[in-house]
């Protein structure tokens, strides 16, 4: 069962990362064409970006995160490198959401919305992917990094959560 979950997690994560890298390239290639000035070209651009985002990239991200969450609890992996990996994955989720926003803006603002350069999108994505892979494969000892943090961050304050933040 664990092997199946790992395979599902790796496959869906790979599709998600490929989408985060290729979608900006696709938007650049299609969004800058002369055909974008016609209704047919705009429809093709909007269909291609919308459906690749909503039918491939987003479902694979949900499956990757769900399978990863199940794996964390199934294998009881509660180490510092895993927390660092979750922070890096949170960064990928933010980039994913931003790309969705860019797709909506490009689709609704026909010709008025300027697509960001591909490099601007790939600058956060590629290092985050590399960081996730390094953390998972190397499983580095991050204790010295944790020890270098100020003492105020390392110890609980002993105060209760405000009532508005307490889910129970």
Phi and psi in radians as a Rosetta constraint file:
Dihedral C 1 N 2 CA 2 C 2 CIRCULARHARMONIC -1.116 0.35
Dihedral N 2 CA 2 C 2 N 3 CIRCULARHARMONIC -0.727 0.35
Dihedral C 2 N 3 CA 3 C 3 CIRCULARHARMONIC -1.087 0.35
Dihedral N 3 CA 3 C 3 N 4 CIRCULARHARMONIC -0.687 0.35
Dihedral C 3 N 4 CA 4 C 4 CIRCULARHARMONIC -1.132 0.35
Dihedral N 4 CA 4 C 4 N 5 CIRCULARHARMONIC -0.759 0.35
Dihedral C 4 N 5 CA 5 C 5 CIRCULARHARMONIC -1.106 0.35
Dihedral N 5 CA 5 C 5 N 6 CIRCULARHARMONIC -0.718 0.35
Dihedral C 5 N 6 CA 6 C 6 CIRCULARHARMONIC -1.112 0.35
Dihedral N 6 CA 6 C 6 N 7 CIRCULARHARMONIC -0.739 0.35
Dihedral C 6 N 7 CA 7 C 7 CIRCULARHARMONIC -1.100 0.35
Dihedral N 7 CA 7 C 7 N 8 CIRCULARHARMONIC -0.754 0.35
Dihedral C 7 N 8 CA 8 C 8 CIRCULARHARMONIC -1.095 0.35
Dihedral N 8 CA 8 C 8 N 9 CIRCULARHARMONIC -0.766 0.35
Dihedral C 8 N 9 CA 9 C 9 CIRCULARHARMONIC -1.100 0.35
Dihedral N 9 CA 9 C 9 N 10 CIRCULARHARMONIC -0.809 0.35
Dihedral C 9 N 10 CA 10 C 10 CIRCULARHARMONIC -1.151 0.35
Dihedral N 10 CA 10 C 10 N 11 CIRCULARHARMONIC -0.760 0.35
Dihedral C 10 N 11 CA 11 C 11 CIRCULARHARMONIC -1.123 0.35
Dihedral N 11 CA 11 C 11 N 12 CIRCULARHARMONIC -0.824 0.35
Dihedral C 11 N 12 CA 12 C 12 CIRCULARHARMONIC -1.220 0.35
Dihedral N 12 CA 12 C 12 N 13 CIRCULARHARMONIC -0.624 0.35
Dihedral C 12 N 13 CA 13 C 13 CIRCULARHARMONIC -1.124 0.35
Dihedral N 13 CA 13 C 13 N 14 CIRCULARHARMONIC -0.693 0.35
Dihedral C 13 N 14 CA 14 C 14 CIRCULARHARMONIC -1.106 0.35
Dihedral N 14 CA 14 C 14 N 15 CIRCULARHARMONIC -0.754 0.35
Dihedral C 14 N 15 CA 15 C 15 CIRCULARHARMONIC -1.121 0.35
Dihedral N 15 CA 15 C 15 N 16 CIRCULARHARMONIC -0.747 0.35
Dihedral C 15 N 16 CA 16 C 16 CIRCULARHARMONIC -1.066 0.35
Dihedral N 16 CA 16 C 16 N 17 CIRCULARHARMONIC -0.822 0.35
Dihedral C 16 N 17 CA 17 C 17 CIRCULARHARMONIC -1.169 0.35
Dihedral N 17 CA 17 C 17 N 18 CIRCULARHARMONIC -0.685 0.35
Dihedral C 17 N 18 CA 18 C 18 CIRCULARHARMONIC -1.059 0.35
Dihedral N 18 CA 18 C 18 N 19 CIRCULARHARMONIC -0.700 0.35
Dihedral C 18 N 19 CA 19 C 19 CIRCULARHARMONIC -1.134 0.35
Dihedral N 19 CA 19 C 19 N 20 CIRCULARHARMONIC -0.721 0.35
Dihedral C 19 N 20 CA 20 C 20 CIRCULARHARMONIC -1.173 0.35
Dihedral N 20 CA 20 C 20 N 21 CIRCULARHARMONIC -0.469 0.35
Dihedral C 20 N 21 CA 21 C 21 CIRCULARHARMONIC -1.483 0.35
Dihedral N 21 CA 21 C 21 N 22 CIRCULARHARMONIC -0.758 0.35
Dihedral C 21 N 22 CA 22 C 22 CIRCULARHARMONIC -1.442 0.35
Dihedral N 22 CA 22 C 22 N 23 CIRCULARHARMONIC -0.490 0.35
Dihedral C 22 N 23 CA 23 C 23 CIRCULARHARMONIC -1.065 0.35
Dihedral N 23 CA 23 C 23 N 24 CIRCULARHARMONIC -0.791 0.35
Dihedral C 23 N 24 CA 24 C 24 CIRCULARHARMONIC -1.082 0.35
Dihedral N 24 CA 24 C 24 N 25 CIRCULARHARMONIC -0.632 0.35
Dihedral C 24 N 25 CA 25 C 25 CIRCULARHARMONIC -1.136 0.35
Dihedral N 25 CA 25 C 25 N 26 CIRCULARHARMONIC -0.749 0.35
Dihedral C 25 N 26 CA 26 C 26 CIRCULARHARMONIC -1.074 0.35
Dihedral N 26 CA 26 C 26 N 27 CIRCULARHARMONIC -0.762 0.35
Dihedral C 26 N 27 CA 27 C 27 CIRCULARHARMONIC -1.127 0.35
Dihedral N 27 CA 27 C 27 N 28 CIRCULARHARMONIC -0.658 0.35
Dihedral C 27 N 28 CA 28 C 28 CIRCULARHARMONIC -1.141 0.35
Dihedral N 28 CA 28 C 28 N 29 CIRCULARHARMONIC -0.800 0.35
Dihedral C 28 N 29 CA 29 C 29 CIRCULARHARMONIC -1.148 0.35
Dihedral N 29 CA 29 C 29 N 30 CIRCULARHARMONIC -0.771 0.35
Dihedral C 29 N 30 CA 30 C 30 CIRCULARHARMONIC -1.479 0.35
Dihedral N 30 CA 30 C 30 N 31 CIRCULARHARMONIC -0.607 0.35
Dihedral C 30 N 31 CA 31 C 31 CIRCULARHARMONIC -1.261 0.35
Dihedral N 31 CA 31 C 31 N 32 CIRCULARHARMONIC -0.346 0.35
Dihedral C 31 N 32 CA 32 C 32 CIRCULARHARMONIC -1.786 0.35
Dihedral N 32 CA 32 C 32 N 33 CIRCULARHARMONIC 0.059 0.35
Dihedral C 32 N 33 CA 33 C 33 CIRCULARHARMONIC -1.289 0.35
Dihedral N 33 CA 33 C 33 N 34 CIRCULARHARMONIC 2.701 0.35
Dihedral C 33 N 34 CA 34 C 34 CIRCULARHARMONIC -1.155 0.35
Dihedral N 34 CA 34 C 34 N 35 CIRCULARHARMONIC -0.510 0.35
Dihedral C 34 N 35 CA 35 C 35 CIRCULARHARMONIC -1.134 0.35
Dihedral N 35 CA 35 C 35 N 36 CIRCULARHARMONIC -0.281 0.35
Dihedral C 35 N 36 CA 36 C 36 CIRCULARHARMONIC -1.124 0.35
Dihedral N 36 CA 36 C 36 N 37 CIRCULARHARMONIC -0.312 0.35
Dihedral C 36 N 37 CA 37 C 37 CIRCULARHARMONIC -1.380 0.35
Dihedral N 37 CA 37 C 37 N 38 CIRCULARHARMONIC -0.207 0.35
Dihedral C 37 N 38 CA 38 C 38 CIRCULARHARMONIC -1.729 0.35
Dihedral N 38 CA 38 C 38 N 39 CIRCULARHARMONIC 2.773 0.35
Dihedral C 38 N 39 CA 39 C 39 CIRCULARHARMONIC -1.119 0.35
Dihedral N 39 CA 39 C 39 N 40 CIRCULARHARMONIC -0.705 0.35
Dihedral C 39 N 40 CA 40 C 40 CIRCULARHARMONIC -1.124 0.35
Dihedral N 40 CA 40 C 40 N 41 CIRCULARHARMONIC -0.729 0.35
Dihedral C 40 N 41 CA 41 C 41 CIRCULARHARMONIC -1.158 0.35
Dihedral N 41 CA 41 C 41 N 42 CIRCULARHARMONIC -0.700 0.35
Dihedral C 41 N 42 CA 42 C 42 CIRCULARHARMONIC -1.155 0.35
Dihedral N 42 CA 42 C 42 N 43 CIRCULARHARMONIC -0.723 0.35
Dihedral C 42 N 43 CA 43 C 43 CIRCULARHARMONIC -1.068 0.35
Dihedral N 43 CA 43 C 43 N 44 CIRCULARHARMONIC -0.731 0.35
Dihedral C 43 N 44 CA 44 C 44 CIRCULARHARMONIC -1.110 0.35
Dihedral N 44 CA 44 C 44 N 45 CIRCULARHARMONIC -0.777 0.35
Dihedral C 44 N 45 CA 45 C 45 CIRCULARHARMONIC -1.058 0.35
Dihedral N 45 CA 45 C 45 N 46 CIRCULARHARMONIC -0.833 0.35
Dihedral C 45 N 46 CA 46 C 46 CIRCULARHARMONIC -1.136 0.35
Dihedral N 46 CA 46 C 46 N 47 CIRCULARHARMONIC -0.750 0.35
Dihedral C 46 N 47 CA 47 C 47 CIRCULARHARMONIC -1.109 0.35
Dihedral N 47 CA 47 C 47 N 48 CIRCULARHARMONIC -0.815 0.35
Dihedral C 47 N 48 CA 48 C 48 CIRCULARHARMONIC -1.105 0.35
Dihedral N 48 CA 48 C 48 N 49 CIRCULARHARMONIC -0.816 0.35
Dihedral C 48 N 49 CA 49 C 49 CIRCULARHARMONIC -1.238 0.35
Dihedral N 49 CA 49 C 49 N 50 CIRCULARHARMONIC -0.753 0.35
Dihedral C 49 N 50 CA 50 C 50 CIRCULARHARMONIC -1.118 0.35
Dihedral N 50 CA 50 C 50 N 51 CIRCULARHARMONIC -0.856 0.35
Dihedral C 50 N 51 CA 51 C 51 CIRCULARHARMONIC -1.273 0.35
Dihedral N 51 CA 51 C 51 N 52 CIRCULARHARMONIC -0.576 0.35
Dihedral C 51 N 52 CA 52 C 52 CIRCULARHARMONIC -1.175 0.35
Dihedral N 52 CA 52 C 52 N 53 CIRCULARHARMONIC -0.618 0.35
Dihedral C 52 N 53 CA 53 C 53 CIRCULARHARMONIC -1.281 0.35
Dihedral N 53 CA 53 C 53 N 54 CIRCULARHARMONIC -0.814 0.35
Dihedral C 53 N 54 CA 54 C 54 CIRCULARHARMONIC -1.503 0.35
Dihedral N 54 CA 54 C 54 N 55 CIRCULARHARMONIC -0.409 0.35
Dihedral C 54 N 55 CA 55 C 55 CIRCULARHARMONIC -1.832 0.35
Dihedral N 55 CA 55 C 55 N 56 CIRCULARHARMONIC -0.293 0.35
Dihedral C 55 N 56 CA 56 C 56 CIRCULARHARMONIC -2.137 0.35
Dihedral N 56 CA 56 C 56 N 57 CIRCULARHARMONIC -1.021 0.35
Dihedral C 56 N 57 CA 57 C 57 CIRCULARHARMONIC -1.228 0.35
Dihedral N 57 CA 57 C 57 N 58 CIRCULARHARMONIC -0.853 0.35
Dihedral C 57 N 58 CA 58 C 58 CIRCULARHARMONIC -1.151 0.35
Dihedral N 58 CA 58 C 58 N 59 CIRCULARHARMONIC -0.807 0.35
Dihedral C 58 N 59 CA 59 C 59 CIRCULARHARMONIC -1.042 0.35
Dihedral N 59 CA 59 C 59 N 60 CIRCULARHARMONIC -0.667 0.35
Dihedral C 59 N 60 CA 60 C 60 CIRCULARHARMONIC -1.180 0.35
Dihedral N 60 CA 60 C 60 N 61 CIRCULARHARMONIC -0.573 0.35
Dihedral C 60 N 61 CA 61 C 61 CIRCULARHARMONIC -1.176 0.35
Dihedral N 61 CA 61 C 61 N 62 CIRCULARHARMONIC -0.711 0.35
Dihedral C 61 N 62 CA 62 C 62 CIRCULARHARMONIC -1.116 0.35
Dihedral N 62 CA 62 C 62 N 63 CIRCULARHARMONIC -0.771 0.35
Dihedral C 62 N 63 CA 63 C 63 CIRCULARHARMONIC -1.125 0.35
Dihedral N 63 CA 63 C 63 N 64 CIRCULARHARMONIC -0.739 0.35
Dihedral C 63 N 64 CA 64 C 64 CIRCULARHARMONIC -1.086 0.35
Dihedral N 64 CA 64 C 64 N 65 CIRCULARHARMONIC -0.778 0.35
Dihedral C 64 N 65 CA 65 C 65 CIRCULARHARMONIC -1.215 0.35
Dihedral N 65 CA 65 C 65 N 66 CIRCULARHARMONIC -0.717 0.35
Dihedral C 65 N 66 CA 66 C 66 CIRCULARHARMONIC -1.130 0.35
Dihedral N 66 CA 66 C 66 N 67 CIRCULARHARMONIC -0.813 0.35
Dihedral C 66 N 67 CA 67 C 67 CIRCULARHARMONIC -1.126 0.35
Dihedral N 67 CA 67 C 67 N 68 CIRCULARHARMONIC -0.686 0.35
Dihedral C 67 N 68 CA 68 C 68 CIRCULARHARMONIC -1.124 0.35
Dihedral N 68 CA 68 C 68 N 69 CIRCULARHARMONIC -0.703 0.35
Dihedral C 68 N 69 CA 69 C 69 CIRCULARHARMONIC -1.119 0.35
Dihedral N 69 CA 69 C 69 N 70 CIRCULARHARMONIC -0.760 0.35
Dihedral C 69 N 70 CA 70 C 70 CIRCULARHARMONIC -1.087 0.35
Dihedral N 70 CA 70 C 70 N 71 CIRCULARHARMONIC -0.727 0.35
Dihedral C 70 N 71 CA 71 C 71 CIRCULARHARMONIC -1.098 0.35
Dihedral N 71 CA 71 C 71 N 72 CIRCULARHARMONIC -0.671 0.35
Dihedral C 71 N 72 CA 72 C 72 CIRCULARHARMONIC -1.025 0.35
Dihedral N 72 CA 72 C 72 N 73 CIRCULARHARMONIC -0.809 0.35
Dihedral C 72 N 73 CA 73 C 73 CIRCULARHARMONIC -1.361 0.35
Dihedral N 73 CA 73 C 73 N 74 CIRCULARHARMONIC -0.593 0.35
Dihedral C 73 N 74 CA 74 C 74 CIRCULARHARMONIC -1.169 0.35
Dihedral N 74 CA 74 C 74 N 75 CIRCULARHARMONIC -0.610 0.35
Dihedral C 74 N 75 CA 75 C 75 CIRCULARHARMONIC -1.791 0.35
Dihedral N 75 CA 75 C 75 N 76 CIRCULARHARMONIC 0.019 0.35
Dihedral C 75 N 76 CA 76 C 76 CIRCULARHARMONIC 0.895 0.35
Dihedral N 76 CA 76 C 76 N 77 CIRCULARHARMONIC 0.876 0.35
Dihedral C 76 N 77 CA 77 C 77 CIRCULARHARMONIC -1.594 0.35
Dihedral N 77 CA 77 C 77 N 78 CIRCULARHARMONIC 1.687 0.35
Dihedral C 77 N 78 CA 78 C 78 CIRCULARHARMONIC -2.145 0.35
Dihedral N 78 CA 78 C 78 N 79 CIRCULARHARMONIC 1.193 0.35
Dihedral C 78 N 79 CA 79 C 79 CIRCULARHARMONIC -2.073 0.35
Dihedral N 79 CA 79 C 79 N 80 CIRCULARHARMONIC 2.908 0.35
Dihedral C 79 N 80 CA 80 C 80 CIRCULARHARMONIC -1.140 0.35
Dihedral N 80 CA 80 C 80 N 81 CIRCULARHARMONIC -0.660 0.35
Dihedral C 80 N 81 CA 81 C 81 CIRCULARHARMONIC -1.097 0.35
Dihedral N 81 CA 81 C 81 N 82 CIRCULARHARMONIC -0.550 0.35
Dihedral C 81 N 82 CA 82 C 82 CIRCULARHARMONIC -1.215 0.35
Dihedral N 82 CA 82 C 82 N 83 CIRCULARHARMONIC -0.679 0.35
Dihedral C 82 N 83 CA 83 C 83 CIRCULARHARMONIC -1.101 0.35
Dihedral N 83 CA 83 C 83 N 84 CIRCULARHARMONIC -0.737 0.35
Dihedral C 83 N 84 CA 84 C 84 CIRCULARHARMONIC -1.100 0.35
Dihedral N 84 CA 84 C 84 N 85 CIRCULARHARMONIC -0.674 0.35
Dihedral C 84 N 85 CA 85 C 85 CIRCULARHARMONIC -1.124 0.35
Dihedral N 85 CA 85 C 85 N 86 CIRCULARHARMONIC -0.727 0.35
Dihedral C 85 N 86 CA 86 C 86 CIRCULARHARMONIC -1.122 0.35
Dihedral N 86 CA 86 C 86 N 87 CIRCULARHARMONIC -0.604 0.35
Dihedral C 86 N 87 CA 87 C 87 CIRCULARHARMONIC -1.143 0.35
Dihedral N 87 CA 87 C 87 N 88 CIRCULARHARMONIC -0.746 0.35
Dihedral C 87 N 88 CA 88 C 88 CIRCULARHARMONIC -1.133 0.35
Dihedral N 88 CA 88 C 88 N 89 CIRCULARHARMONIC -0.709 0.35
Dihedral C 88 N 89 CA 89 C 89 CIRCULARHARMONIC -1.139 0.35
Dihedral N 89 CA 89 C 89 N 90 CIRCULARHARMONIC -0.615 0.35
Dihedral C 89 N 90 CA 90 C 90 CIRCULARHARMONIC -1.076 0.35
Dihedral N 90 CA 90 C 90 N 91 CIRCULARHARMONIC -0.655 0.35
Dihedral C 90 N 91 CA 91 C 91 CIRCULARHARMONIC -1.095 0.35
Dihedral N 91 CA 91 C 91 N 92 CIRCULARHARMONIC -0.701 0.35
Dihedral C 91 N 92 CA 92 C 92 CIRCULARHARMONIC -1.132 0.35
Dihedral N 92 CA 92 C 92 N 93 CIRCULARHARMONIC -0.635 0.35
Dihedral C 92 N 93 CA 93 C 93 CIRCULARHARMONIC -1.127 0.35
Dihedral N 93 CA 93 C 93 N 94 CIRCULARHARMONIC -0.698 0.35
Dihedral C 93 N 94 CA 94 C 94 CIRCULARHARMONIC -1.108 0.35
Dihedral N 94 CA 94 C 94 N 95 CIRCULARHARMONIC -0.748 0.35
Dihedral C 94 N 95 CA 95 C 95 CIRCULARHARMONIC -1.105 0.35
Dihedral N 95 CA 95 C 95 N 96 CIRCULARHARMONIC -0.700 0.35
Dihedral C 95 N 96 CA 96 C 96 CIRCULARHARMONIC -1.038 0.35
Dihedral N 96 CA 96 C 96 N 97 CIRCULARHARMONIC -0.817 0.35
Dihedral C 96 N 97 CA 97 C 97 CIRCULARHARMONIC -1.129 0.35
Dihedral N 97 CA 97 C 97 N 98 CIRCULARHARMONIC -0.698 0.35
Dihedral C 97 N 98 CA 98 C 98 CIRCULARHARMONIC -1.101 0.35
Dihedral N 98 CA 98 C 98 N 99 CIRCULARHARMONIC -0.712 0.35
Dihedral C 98 N 99 CA 99 C 99 CIRCULARHARMONIC -1.078 0.35
Dihedral N 99 CA 99 C 99 N 100 CIRCULARHARMONIC -0.684 0.35
Dihedral C 99 N 100 CA 100 C 100 CIRCULARHARMONIC -1.055 0.35
Dihedral N 100 CA 100 C 100 N 101 CIRCULARHARMONIC -0.718 0.35
Dihedral C 100 N 101 CA 101 C 101 CIRCULARHARMONIC -1.101 0.35
Dihedral N 101 CA 101 C 101 N 102 CIRCULARHARMONIC -0.746 0.35
Dihedral C 101 N 102 CA 102 C 102 CIRCULARHARMONIC -1.089 0.35
Dihedral N 102 CA 102 C 102 N 103 CIRCULARHARMONIC -0.708 0.35
Dihedral C 102 N 103 CA 103 C 103 CIRCULARHARMONIC -1.114 0.35
Dihedral N 103 CA 103 C 103 N 104 CIRCULARHARMONIC -0.757 0.35
Dihedral C 103 N 104 CA 104 C 104 CIRCULARHARMONIC -1.116 0.35
Dihedral N 104 CA 104 C 104 N 105 CIRCULARHARMONIC -0.793 0.35
Dihedral C 104 N 105 CA 105 C 105 CIRCULARHARMONIC -1.091 0.35
Dihedral N 105 CA 105 C 105 N 106 CIRCULARHARMONIC -0.722 0.35
Dihedral C 105 N 106 CA 106 C 106 CIRCULARHARMONIC -1.177 0.35
Dihedral N 106 CA 106 C 106 N 107 CIRCULARHARMONIC -0.621 0.35
Dihedral C 106 N 107 CA 107 C 107 CIRCULARHARMONIC -1.300 0.35
Dihedral N 107 CA 107 C 107 N 108 CIRCULARHARMONIC -0.612 0.35
Dihedral C 107 N 108 CA 108 C 108 CIRCULARHARMONIC -1.569 0.35
Dihedral N 108 CA 108 C 108 N 109 CIRCULARHARMONIC -0.444 0.35
Dihedral C 108 N 109 CA 109 C 109 CIRCULARHARMONIC -1.836 0.35
Dihedral N 109 CA 109 C 109 N 110 CIRCULARHARMONIC 0.928 0.35
Dihedral C 109 N 110 CA 110 C 110 CIRCULARHARMONIC -0.765 0.35
Dihedral N 110 CA 110 C 110 N 111 CIRCULARHARMONIC 1.939 0.35
Dihedral C 110 N 111 CA 111 C 111 CIRCULARHARMONIC 1.415 0.35
Dihedral N 111 CA 111 C 111 N 112 CIRCULARHARMONIC -0.316 0.35
Dihedral C 111 N 112 CA 112 C 112 CIRCULARHARMONIC -1.609 0.35
Dihedral N 112 CA 112 C 112 N 113 CIRCULARHARMONIC -0.464 0.35
Dihedral C 112 N 113 CA 113 C 113 CIRCULARHARMONIC -1.596 0.35
Dihedral N 113 CA 113 C 113 N 114 CIRCULARHARMONIC 2.234 0.35
Dihedral C 113 N 114 CA 114 C 114 CIRCULARHARMONIC -1.604 0.35
Dihedral N 114 CA 114 C 114 N 115 CIRCULARHARMONIC 2.121 0.35
Dihedral C 114 N 115 CA 115 C 115 CIRCULARHARMONIC -1.185 0.35
Dihedral N 115 CA 115 C 115 N 116 CIRCULARHARMONIC 2.427 0.35
Dihedral C 115 N 116 CA 116 C 116 CIRCULARHARMONIC -1.201 0.35
Dihedral N 116 CA 116 C 116 N 117 CIRCULARHARMONIC 2.676 0.35
Dihedral C 116 N 117 CA 117 C 117 CIRCULARHARMONIC -1.077 0.35
Dihedral N 117 CA 117 C 117 N 118 CIRCULARHARMONIC 2.604 0.35
Dihedral C 117 N 118 CA 118 C 118 CIRCULARHARMONIC -1.016 0.35
Dihedral N 118 CA 118 C 118 N 119 CIRCULARHARMONIC -0.717 0.35
Dihedral C 118 N 119 CA 119 C 119 CIRCULARHARMONIC -1.052 0.35
Dihedral N 119 CA 119 C 119 N 120 CIRCULARHARMONIC -0.600 0.35
Dihedral C 119 N 120 CA 120 C 120 CIRCULARHARMONIC -1.091 0.35
Dihedral N 120 CA 120 C 120 N 121 CIRCULARHARMONIC -0.629 0.35
Dihedral C 120 N 121 CA 121 C 121 CIRCULARHARMONIC -1.353 0.35
Dihedral N 121 CA 121 C 121 N 122 CIRCULARHARMONIC -0.680 0.35
Dihedral C 121 N 122 CA 122 C 122 CIRCULARHARMONIC -1.330 0.35
Dihedral N 122 CA 122 C 122 N 123 CIRCULARHARMONIC -0.342 0.35
Dihedral C 122 N 123 CA 123 C 123 CIRCULARHARMONIC -1.038 0.35
Dihedral N 123 CA 123 C 123 N 124 CIRCULARHARMONIC -0.812 0.35
Dihedral C 123 N 124 CA 124 C 124 CIRCULARHARMONIC -1.410 0.35
Dihedral N 124 CA 124 C 124 N 125 CIRCULARHARMONIC -0.539 0.35
Dihedral C 124 N 125 CA 125 C 125 CIRCULARHARMONIC -1.195 0.35
Dihedral N 125 CA 125 C 125 N 126 CIRCULARHARMONIC -0.895 0.35
Dihedral C 125 N 126 CA 126 C 126 CIRCULARHARMONIC -1.100 0.35
Dihedral N 126 CA 126 C 126 N 127 CIRCULARHARMONIC -0.795 0.35
Dihedral C 126 N 127 CA 127 C 127 CIRCULARHARMONIC -1.118 0.35
Dihedral N 127 CA 127 C 127 N 128 CIRCULARHARMONIC -0.634 0.35
Dihedral C 127 N 128 CA 128 C 128 CIRCULARHARMONIC -1.155 0.35
Dihedral N 128 CA 128 C 128 N 129 CIRCULARHARMONIC -0.703 0.35
Dihedral C 128 N 129 CA 129 C 129 CIRCULARHARMONIC -1.092 0.35
Dihedral N 129 CA 129 C 129 N 130 CIRCULARHARMONIC -0.801 0.35
Dihedral C 129 N 130 CA 130 C 130 CIRCULARHARMONIC -1.062 0.35
Dihedral N 130 CA 130 C 130 N 131 CIRCULARHARMONIC -0.705 0.35
Dihedral C 130 N 131 CA 131 C 131 CIRCULARHARMONIC -1.123 0.35
Dihedral N 131 CA 131 C 131 N 132 CIRCULARHARMONIC -0.775 0.35
Dihedral C 131 N 132 CA 132 C 132 CIRCULARHARMONIC -1.059 0.35
Dihedral N 132 CA 132 C 132 N 133 CIRCULARHARMONIC -0.825 0.35
Dihedral C 132 N 133 CA 133 C 133 CIRCULARHARMONIC -1.094 0.35
Dihedral N 133 CA 133 C 133 N 134 CIRCULARHARMONIC -0.746 0.35
Dihedral C 133 N 134 CA 134 C 134 CIRCULARHARMONIC -1.108 0.35
Dihedral N 134 CA 134 C 134 N 135 CIRCULARHARMONIC -0.777 0.35
Dihedral C 134 N 135 CA 135 C 135 CIRCULARHARMONIC -1.097 0.35
Dihedral N 135 CA 135 C 135 N 136 CIRCULARHARMONIC -0.701 0.35
Dihedral C 135 N 136 CA 136 C 136 CIRCULARHARMONIC -1.269 0.35
Dihedral N 136 CA 136 C 136 N 137 CIRCULARHARMONIC -0.742 0.35
Dihedral C 136 N 137 CA 137 C 137 CIRCULARHARMONIC -1.404 0.35
Dihedral N 137 CA 137 C 137 N 138 CIRCULARHARMONIC -0.653 0.35
Dihedral C 137 N 138 CA 138 C 138 CIRCULARHARMONIC -1.546 0.35
Dihedral N 138 CA 138 C 138 N 139 CIRCULARHARMONIC -0.485 0.35
Dihedral C 138 N 139 CA 139 C 139 CIRCULARHARMONIC 0.771 0.35
Dihedral N 139 CA 139 C 139 N 140 CIRCULARHARMONIC 1.056 0.35
Dihedral C 139 N 140 CA 140 C 140 CIRCULARHARMONIC -1.206 0.35
Dihedral N 140 CA 140 C 140 N 141 CIRCULARHARMONIC 2.722 0.35
Dihedral C 140 N 141 CA 141 C 141 CIRCULARHARMONIC -1.443 0.35
Dihedral N 141 CA 141 C 141 N 142 CIRCULARHARMONIC 1.887 0.35
Dihedral C 141 N 142 CA 142 C 142 CIRCULARHARMONIC -1.736 0.35
Dihedral N 142 CA 142 C 142 N 143 CIRCULARHARMONIC 0.198 0.35
Dihedral C 142 N 143 CA 143 C 143 CIRCULARHARMONIC -1.000 0.35
Dihedral N 143 CA 143 C 143 N 144 CIRCULARHARMONIC -0.773 0.35
Dihedral C 143 N 144 CA 144 C 144 CIRCULARHARMONIC -1.068 0.35
Dihedral N 144 CA 144 C 144 N 145 CIRCULARHARMONIC -0.623 0.35
Dihedral C 144 N 145 CA 145 C 145 CIRCULARHARMONIC -1.162 0.35
Dihedral N 145 CA 145 C 145 N 146 CIRCULARHARMONIC -0.728 0.35
Dihedral C 145 N 146 CA 146 C 146 CIRCULARHARMONIC -1.138 0.35
Dihedral N 146 CA 146 C 146 N 147 CIRCULARHARMONIC -0.687 0.35
Dihedral C 146 N 147 CA 147 C 147 CIRCULARHARMONIC -1.175 0.35
Dihedral N 147 CA 147 C 147 N 148 CIRCULARHARMONIC -0.436 0.35
Dihedral C 147 N 148 CA 148 C 148 CIRCULARHARMONIC -1.351 0.35
Dihedral N 148 CA 148 C 148 N 149 CIRCULARHARMONIC -0.213 0.35
Dihedral C 148 N 149 CA 149 C 149 CIRCULARHARMONIC -1.240 0.35
Dihedral N 149 CA 149 C 149 N 150 CIRCULARHARMONIC 2.667 0.35
Dihedral C 149 N 150 CA 150 C 150 CIRCULARHARMONIC -1.049 0.35
Dihedral N 150 CA 150 C 150 N 151 CIRCULARHARMONIC 2.625 0.35
Dihedral C 150 N 151 CA 151 C 151 CIRCULARHARMONIC -1.059 0.35
Dihedral N 151 CA 151 C 151 N 152 CIRCULARHARMONIC -0.559 0.35
Dihedral C 151 N 152 CA 152 C 152 CIRCULARHARMONIC -1.109 0.35
Dihedral N 152 CA 152 C 152 N 153 CIRCULARHARMONIC -0.495 0.35
Dihedral C 152 N 153 CA 153 C 153 CIRCULARHARMONIC -1.443 0.35
Dihedral N 153 CA 153 C 153 N 154 CIRCULARHARMONIC -0.507 0.35
Dihedral C 153 N 154 CA 154 C 154 CIRCULARHARMONIC -1.397 0.35
Dihedral N 154 CA 154 C 154 N 155 CIRCULARHARMONIC -0.361 0.35
Dihedral C 154 N 155 CA 155 C 155 CIRCULARHARMONIC -2.043 0.35
Dihedral N 155 CA 155 C 155 N 156 CIRCULARHARMONIC 2.509 0.35
Dihedral C 155 N 156 CA 156 C 156 CIRCULARHARMONIC -1.165 0.35
Dihedral N 156 CA 156 C 156 N 157 CIRCULARHARMONIC 2.617 0.35
Dihedral C 156 N 157 CA 157 C 157 CIRCULARHARMONIC -1.443 0.35
Dihedral N 157 CA 157 C 157 N 158 CIRCULARHARMONIC -0.316 0.35
Dihedral C 157 N 158 CA 158 C 158 CIRCULARHARMONIC 1.441 0.35
Dihedral N 158 CA 158 C 158 N 159 CIRCULARHARMONIC 0.181 0.35
Dihedral C 158 N 159 CA 159 C 159 CIRCULARHARMONIC -1.799 0.35
Dihedral N 159 CA 159 C 159 N 160 CIRCULARHARMONIC 2.733 0.35
Dihedral C 159 N 160 CA 160 C 160 CIRCULARHARMONIC -1.410 0.35
Dihedral N 160 CA 160 C 160 N 161 CIRCULARHARMONIC 2.709 0.35
Dihedral C 160 N 161 CA 161 C 161 CIRCULARHARMONIC -1.190 0.35
Dihedral N 161 CA 161 C 161 N 162 CIRCULARHARMONIC 2.523 0.35
Dihedral C 161 N 162 CA 162 C 162 CIRCULARHARMONIC -1.041 0.35
Dihedral N 162 CA 162 C 162 N 163 CIRCULARHARMONIC 2.585 0.35
Dihedral C 162 N 163 CA 163 C 163 CIRCULARHARMONIC -0.982 0.35
Dihedral N 163 CA 163 C 163 N 164 CIRCULARHARMONIC -0.587 0.35
Dihedral C 163 N 164 CA 164 C 164 CIRCULARHARMONIC -1.190 0.35
Dihedral N 164 CA 164 C 164 N 165 CIRCULARHARMONIC -0.436 0.35
Dihedral C 164 N 165 CA 165 C 165 CIRCULARHARMONIC -1.647 0.35
Dihedral N 165 CA 165 C 165 N 166 CIRCULARHARMONIC -0.215 0.35
Dihedral C 165 N 166 CA 166 C 166 CIRCULARHARMONIC -1.395 0.35
Dihedral N 166 CA 166 C 166 N 167 CIRCULARHARMONIC 1.995 0.35
Dihedral C 166 N 167 CA 167 C 167 CIRCULARHARMONIC -1.262 0.35
Dihedral N 167 CA 167 C 167 N 168 CIRCULARHARMONIC -0.342 0.35
